[in-house]
Amino acid sequence: MTGTVRNYSKTSNVPKRPFESARLDQELKLIGEFGLKNKKEIWRVGLTLSKIRRAARELLKLDEKDPRRLFEGNALIRRLVRIGVLDESRMKLDYVLALKIEDFLERRLQTQVFKLGLAKSIHHARVLIRQRHIRVGKQIVNVPSFIVRLDSQKHIDFALTSPLGGGRAGRYHIPFTPRVLETNFCFSVGLTLERFIDRFS
């Protein structure tokens, strides 16, 4: 009998020095700029970036004509270009080492929704995504950290089922005017509004 296969690998790395002033200031700035929930979201991107840079460093040690460097290097660069992290004019391994965390945070769905003008703020963009108002193509995506590819960027829009995208209207707030309060009281005691007015006028 086979069980489910679990992936126990780490998704983020905790900083070695927990109270480094410069790093704390930079992380706080990134959280505010990109509307992140906590610092673990930054560390998760940092781990991804470190793996990519490590792979690039290993390939740069090899000869330029080495088959492994040609094959794996081109695959790595193409993948980074496809997600919009690396520009097409900088398709070299040397430029991979110059990538920063901000380059990956720019490609998040939350950031793209805000930059396309679908949300009033970066924090409003996160709320819209979590409440299933945003789709990429035909698929509703409710993950703010979803990495948007360049070819998918033009397909970001409101979901067809969302009230914001022309779907069924959602609930709305009814202001509590005296007339509404009278009507609610009548229903609670089992009287029509006319009989209520006759009895208490």
N, C-alpha and C positions, 0 to 999 in steps of 0.2 A: 504494500500500500504506500503510495507516494504522497508526501505532504506538500504543502505550499512552499514555494521557494521564496525566502525572504532575503532582502538586500540589507546587510548590516553595515555597509560602508558609511563613513561620515559624510554629512552634507554640508558641514561648515566647520571652520577652525576657530577656536577661541584664541584671542591674542595672548602672546606669552607674557607681555607686561600689561597687567590690567589697568593701571592708573598712569598712563602716559598722556600728558596734557595735550600735546599736539594732535595725537591720534583721536582723543576724545572730542576735541573741537571739530576736527574734520568729519568724524562720524555724525556728530550732531548737525552739522551743516548739510550733509548728504540726506539725513532723515527728513529735514525740513524741505529741502529742495525737491526731492523725489517722492515725498509723502509716504515714507516707509513706516511699517508698524513697529519694528524694533531693530536692534543692531544685528540680530542674527541674520536678517535679510542682507545686510552688507557683508557679513562674514561668509555667507553662502556664495555670493558673487565673487568674493575674494578667493575662495577655494577653487572655484571654476577657473578664474583667471590664472592662479598659480599653476594649475595643472596644464593649461594651454602654454604658458610661458616655459614651463619645465620641458614640455615636449619640443618646443621650438629651440630651446638651448641644446637639447640632445641632438637634434637634427643639424644644428649649425656646427657641431663638432665634426660631423662627417664631411667627406669631400663633396664638392659641388656636383660632381658627376656620379656620385654614389646612387645606385638604384633606389635604395630605401629613402634617401633624402628627397629624391625627385618625386617618388610616389606619395609618401606620407606628407611631405611638405606641401605639395600642391593640393592634397586633399584637405589639410588643415586650413590653408589660406582660402580655398573655395568655400569652406564651411563658414568661415568668419565673414567673408564678403556676402554670402547669402543672407546672413542674419543682420547685415548692415553695420557690423562693428568695425570692419576694415574697409577702407576706400579702395576702389578698383585701381586707382593710380598708385597704390602703395602695396602691391601684391608681392611682398618679399618677407622672408622670415625675420629680417632685422626689424621691420615695423611691428611685427607681432609682439616683440619684447617691449615696445613703447606703449602698448595698450594700458588703459587705466580702468578702474572700477566704474567711473562715470560713463565710459563708452558702452558698457553693458547695461547700466541702469537706464540709459537713454532709449534702449530698445524694448523696455518693458511695456506691456500693454497699457498699464496705468499712465505712463508718461506720454505714450502716443495718443491716447484718448484725450488727454488734456491739451496737447499741442494741436490736435485737429479741431479743437473748439467745441467738442461734444460735452465738455464739463466746465463748470464755472471755476473750479480750482483743482489742484492736483489731488486734494483730499476728496473732493466731490467725485473725481474720476474713479477712485477706489471704491466708493460707495456704489456707484452705478454698475461697476463690474461685478461686485459681490452680490448685488440684487438682480443679476441676470438681465440687465438692460442692454448689454453690449454683445455684438456678434462679430466674428471674423469670417467673412464669407457667409456660409449658411449655418455655421456652427456657433452657438452661444458659448462664450468663454467667461467663466466666473473666477478666473485666477489672475490677480493683479500682476503677478511676476511672470506671466506668459511672455516669452520672447517672440517678438513679431518679426517675421522675415520681410525682406524688402518687397517681394512680390505680393505679400499679403497686406501690406500697409494700406493700399488703396481700397481694400475691402472691409475696413473697420467702419462699422455703422451701428445704429441702434437696432436692437432685435425686433423682428416683425411682431412678436407677441408683447412687446413693451408698449405702454401708453405713450412713451416718448417717440416711438417709431411708428405710430399710427395703429397700434393694437387696441385691445379693449381697455376702456378707461378704468383706472384704479379707484380706490376709495378716496374720498375728499372730505375735508372738514366742514361741518355745518355750523355756522356761528350761532351761539345761544342767544337769540333775541327773545323778548318777552312772549311773542306769538309762538315760537318754537317750544318754550317752556310750558305754556298753557296747553299746547297740543300733547306734549309728552305726559303731562299730569292727567289729562283726560283719558288717554289710553291706559294709564296705570290704574285708574279707579273705575274704568269701564263706562265712561260717559262720552257722548258726542260733544263736540265743541259748542254746538248751538244750545244743548241742554245745560252745559256747564255755565254758559253766559246767562241763560234764563234763570238758573237757580241762584247764582251768586251776584246778579246785578241788582 
